[in-house]
Amino acid sequence: MPVFLQKLIPKLIGRYLNFLVWFSPGKAAKKAFLVFTKVRKGRVLSNQKTFLDNAKLEVLSMDENDIQVYHWPGNKETILLVHGWESNTWRWHKLIEKLQEADYNIIAFDAPAHGYSTGEMLHVPLYAKTVDQILTKYRPTTVIGHSMGGMTVLYNESIHPNKTIDRIVTIGSPSEFHEILTHYKNLLGFNDKVLTALQNLVYNKFQFTVEEFSSSKFVQTNLKKGLLFHDKYDQIAPYHASVDVHKHWKGSEFVSTEGLGHSMHQDDVNDKIISFLEG
């Protein structure tokens, strides 16, 4: 799709929402939510197939979605990997190589609507349900989440503390849901009336306000050991997100980087993760 259309289409949707909200705030909110949660990328690409296909373990039926699970066996404790928005398990391939060298038992899966898993939409509460079921089945001692995956892990731990987990790692993860919605509002250009309708939908659907949904709040009672990575120049998730989470998470260590971007596949990051696991 041409770049100008990629910029134009969100603005056209925003104008439509601004018009619709005057006649039906509920319909406008539902449309805004559907656009917000619609997954458009992250399916398995041709260059990713061999790596992923060789590690397929099983497909689990969860919340009307079929979830593809992967396994790289090892003799040490089990590590669970949770990828981010519009990605899939392949994003972990460099870390998986390091974990295999260290002989860890590795479990990963494709989120709903990502990779080989079925579905069309994803949001953190849905992702958390999937994560919680994976945790119950495979009983890892460490969970590592990137971006939305990290936020999901911290949210799930706050509502379903897991006794088998003793370490959590997040990489470039956002913290404040209200900031995410503000970015979404600016991207589409919809007005405050639409935003209010969307906030009301979120509360009615999930029973929390957008201000309450905050990783820095989720970790206030978290007693697990934590390792947080964030790059100062991250263009996707704001740097201050992990700074705030670290401030409220007593058992966490914060690694600040410069110039590594949002994905953070670099050896230095992966080596620090291995050291954290073995510490």
C-alpha positions as CSV (number, residue, x, y, z in Angstrom):
1,M,0.0,0.0,0.0
2,P,1.4,3.5,-0.9
3,V,2.6,5.5,2.0
4,F,0.1,8.3,1.4
5,L,-2.7,5.8,1.7
6,Q,-1.3,4.4,5.0
7,K,-1.5,7.9,6.4
8,L,-4.8,8.9,4.8
9,I,-6.9,5.8,5.8
10,P,-6.6,6.3,9.6
11,K,-7.6,9.9,9.2
12,L,-10.6,8.9,7.1
13,I,-11.6,6.5,9.8
14,G,-11.2,9.2,12.5
15,R,-13.5,11.5,10.5
16,Y,-16.1,8.8,10.2
17,L,-16.0,8.2,14.0
18,N,-16.3,11.9,14.6
19,F,-19.5,11.9,12.5
20,L,-20.9,8.6,13.9
21,V,-20.5,9.6,17.5
22,W,-23.1,12.3,17.3
23,F,-25.8,9.8,16.3
24,S,-24.6,6.7,18.2
25,P,-21.7,7.0,20.8
26,G,-22.0,3.2,21.4
27,K,-21.5,2.3,17.7
28,A,-18.7,4.8,17.4
29,A,-16.9,3.2,20.4
30,K,-17.4,-0.3,19.1
31,K,-16.0,0.7,15.7
32,A,-13.0,2.4,17.3
33,F,-12.4,-0.7,19.5
34,L,-12.5,-3.0,16.6
35,V,-10.1,-0.9,14.6
36,F,-7.8,-0.7,17.7
37,T,-7.7,-4.4,18.3
38,K,-7.6,-5.6,14.6
39,V,-4.3,-7.4,13.8
40,R,-2.9,-6.7,10.3
41,K,0.6,-8.1,10.5
42,G,2.5,-10.8,12.3
43,R,1.7,-13.9,10.3
44,V,4.6,-16.3,9.6
45,L,6.8,-15.2,6.7
46,S,8.5,-17.5,4.2
47,N,12.0,-16.9,5.8
48,Q,10.6,-17.8,9.3
49,K,8.9,-21.1,8.4
50,T,11.8,-23.5,8.7
51,F,12.8,-22.2,12.1
52,L,9.3,-22.3,13.5
53,D,8.1,-25.5,11.8
54,N,10.9,-27.5,13.2
55,A,9.9,-26.5,16.8
56,K,6.1,-27.0,16.6
57,L,4.8,-28.8,19.7
58,E,1.0,-28.7,19.7
59,V,-2.0,-26.6,18.9
60,L,-4.2,-25.7,21.9
61,S,-7.8,-24.5,21.7
62,M,-8.2,-21.4,23.8
63,D,-11.0,-18.8,23.9
64,E,-12.2,-19.8,20.4
65,N,-8.7,-19.5,19.0
66,D,-6.2,-22.3,18.0
67,I,-2.9,-21.4,19.6
68,Q,0.4,-22.7,18.1
69,V,2.9,-23.7,20.8
70,Y,6.6,-24.3,20.1
71,H,9.2,-26.2,22.1
72,W,13.0,-26.2,22.1
73,P,14.0,-28.9,24.7
74,G,16.6,-28.5,27.4
75,N,17.6,-29.9,30.7
76,K,17.4,-26.7,32.8
77,E,14.2,-25.0,34.0
78,T,11.5,-23.9,31.6
79,I,11.5,-20.4,30.1
80,L,8.3,-19.0,28.5
81,L,8.7,-16.4,25.7
82,V,5.8,-13.9,25.0
83,H,6.1,-11.8,21.8
84,G,4.6,-8.4,21.1
85,W,2.0,-6.8,18.9
86,E,2.0,-7.8,15.2
87,S,4.9,-10.2,15.7
88,N,5.3,-13.9,16.3
89,T,7.6,-16.4,17.9
90,W,10.3,-16.0,15.3
91,R,11.2,-12.6,16.9
92,W,12.9,-14.6,19.6
93,H,15.2,-16.7,17.3
94,K,18.4,-15.0,18.5
95,L,17.6,-15.3,22.2
96,I,16.4,-18.9,21.6
97,E,19.9,-19.7,20.3
98,K,21.5,-18.3,23.5
99,L,19.0,-20.2,25.7
100,Q,19.7,-23.4,23.8
101,E,23.4,-23.0,24.3
102,A,22.7,-22.6,28.0
103,D,20.5,-25.8,28.0
104,Y,17.2,-24.2,29.0
105,N,13.9,-25.8,28.2
106,I,12.1,-23.2,26.0
107,I,8.3,-22.8,25.4
108,A,6.9,-20.2,23.1
109,F,3.6,-19.6,21.3
110,D,2.0,-17.4,18.8
111,A,-0.6,-14.9,20.2
112,P,-4.2,-15.0,18.9
113,A,-4.3,-13.6,15.4
114,H,-0.5,-13.9,15.1
115,G,1.9,-16.4,13.5
116,Y,0.2,-19.7,13.0
117,S,-2.5,-19.1,15.6
118,T,-6.0,-18.3,14.5
119,G,-8.1,-15.2,15.2
120,E,-8.4,-11.6,13.9
121,M,-8.0,-9.4,17.0
122,L,-5.9,-9.0,20.2
123,H,-6.0,-6.9,23.3
124,V,-4.1,-7.4,26.6
125,P,-7.0,-9.0,28.6
126,L,-7.4,-11.6,25.8
127,Y,-3.7,-12.1,25.6
128,A,-3.5,-12.5,29.4
129,K,-6.1,-15.3,29.3
130,T,-3.9,-17.2,26.8
131,V,-0.7,-16.5,28.8
132,D,-2.3,-17.7,32.0
133,Q,-3.4,-21.0,30.4
134,I,0.0,-21.5,28.9
135,L,1.6,-20.9,32.4
136,T,-0.7,-23.4,34.0
137,K,0.1,-26.1,31.4
138,Y,3.9,-25.7,31.1
139,R,4.8,-24.3,34.5
140,P,7.8,-22.1,33.6
141,T,10.0,-20.5,36.2
142,T,10.8,-17.4,34.1
143,V,8.7,-15.5,31.6
144,I,10.2,-13.1,29.1
145,G,7.9,-10.6,27.3
146,H,8.6,-8.1,24.6
147,S,6.5,-4.9,24.2
148,M,2.8,-5.7,24.5
149,G,3.9,-9.2,25.7
150,G,5.7,-7.7,28.7
151,M,2.7,-5.6,29.6
152,T,0.5,-8.6,29.3
153,V,2.8,-10.7,31.6
154,L,2.8,-8.0,34.3
155,Y,-1.0,-7.6,34.1
156,N,-1.6,-11.3,34.3
157,E,0.7,-11.6,37.3
158,S,-1.2,-8.9,39.1
159,I,-4.6,-10.7,38.7
160,H,-3.3,-14.3,38.8
161,P,-0.1,-14.5,40.7
162,N,1.7,-17.6,39.6
163,K,3.6,-19.8,42.1
164,T,6.0,-21.4,39.7
165,I,7.4,-18.1,38.3
166,D,10.3,-16.5,40.2
167,R,11.6,-14.2,37.4
168,I,10.1,-11.9,34.9
169,V,11.8,-10.0,32.1
170,T,10.3,-7.2,30.0
171,I,11.8,-5.6,26.9
172,G,10.6,-2.3,25.6
173,S,7.2,-2.6,27.2
174,P,4.6,0.1,27.6
175,S,3.0,0.9,30.9
176,E,0.1,3.3,30.8
177,F,-3.0,2.3,28.8
178,H,-4.3,6.0,28.8
179,E,-1.1,6.9,26.9
180,I,-1.7,4.2,24.3
181,L,-5.3,5.5,23.8
182,T,-4.0,9.1,23.4
183,H,-1.6,8.0,20.8
184,Y,-4.4,6.1,19.0
185,K,-6.6,9.2,19.2
186,N,-3.9,11.3,17.7
187,L,-3.2,8.8,15.0
188,L,-6.8,8.7,13.8
189,G,-7.6,12.2,14.7
190,F,-10.9,11.5,16.4
191,N,-12.4,13.9,19.0
192,D,-12.8,13.8,22.8
193,K,-16.4,12.6,22.4
194,V,-15.2,9.5,20.6
195,L,-12.5,9.0,23.2
196,T,-15.0,9.2,26.1
197,A,-17.3,6.7,24.4
198,L,-14.3,4.3,23.9
199,Q,-13.3,4.7,27.5
200,N,-16.8,3.9,28.6
201,L,-16.8,0.8,26.4
202,V,-13.5,-0.4,27.9
203,Y,-14.9,0.0,31.4
204,N,-18.1,-1.8,30.6
205,K,-16.3,-4.6,28.9
206,F,-13.4,-5.1,31.3
207,Q,-14.4,-3.4,34.5
208,F,-11.4,-1.1,34.8
209,T,-10.7,2.5,33.7
210,V,-8.0,3.3,31.3
211,E,-6.1,5.1,34.1
212,E,-6.3,2.0,36.3
213,F,-4.7,-0.2,33.6
214,S,-1.1,0.6,34.3
215,S,2.0,-1.7,34.6
216,S,3.5,0.7,37.2
217,K,0.4,-0.1,39.3
218,F,0.4,-3.8,38.5
219,V,3.9,-4.3,39.9
220,Q,3.4,-2.6,43.3
221,T,2.7,-5.9,45.0
222,N,4.9,-8.0,42.7
223,L,7.4,-9.9,44.8
224,K,9.2,-11.7,41.8
225,K,12.6,-10.7,40.6
226,G,12.4,-8.5,37.5
227,L,14.7,-7.4,34.7
228,L,13.6,-4.4,32.6
229,F,15.1,-3.3,29.3
230,H,14.3,-0.1,27.5
231,D,16.1,2.1,25.0
232,K,16.1,5.8,25.5
233,Y,15.2,6.4,21.8
234,D,12.5,3.8,21.5
235,Q,10.0,5.1,19.0
236,I,7.2,2.6,19.8
237,A,6.9,2.4,23.6
238,P,8.1,5.4,25.6
239,Y,11.2,5.1,27.7
240,H,9.6,6.5,30.8
241,A,7.3,3.4,30.9
242,S,10.0,1.1,32.2
243,V,11.5,3.8,34.4
244,D,8.1,4.1,36.1
245,V,7.6,0.4,36.4
246,H,11.1,0.0,37.9
247,K,10.4,2.7,40.4
248,H,7.3,0.8,41.7
249,W,8.8,-2.7,41.5
250,K,11.0,-3.4,44.5
251,G,12.6,-6.5,43.1
252,S,13.5,-5.2,39.7
253,E,16.7,-4.3,37.9
254,F,16.6,-1.7,35.0
255,V,18.9,-1.8,32.0
256,S,18.8,1.5,30.1
257,T,20.3,1.4,26.5
258,E,20.9,4.0,23.8
259,G,20.4,3.2,20.1
260,L,19.2,-0.4,20.3
261,G,15.7,0.5,19.2
262,H,12.4,-1.2,20.1
263,S,13.1,-4.8,19.1
264,M,16.4,-5.2,21.1
265,H,17.7,-8.4,19.5
266,Q,21.3,-7.6,20.2
267,D,23.7,-10.0,21.8
268,D,24.3,-7.6,24.7
269,V,20.6,-7.8,25.6
270,N,20.4,-11.5,25.3
271,D,23.6,-12.1,27.2
272,K,22.3,-10.0,30.1
273,I,19.1,-12.1,30.1
274,I,21.2,-15.3,30.4
275,S,23.2,-13.8,33.2
276,F,20.0,-12.8,35.0
277,L,18.6,-16.4,34.7
278,E,21.8,-17.8,36.1
279,G,22.3,-15.3,38.9
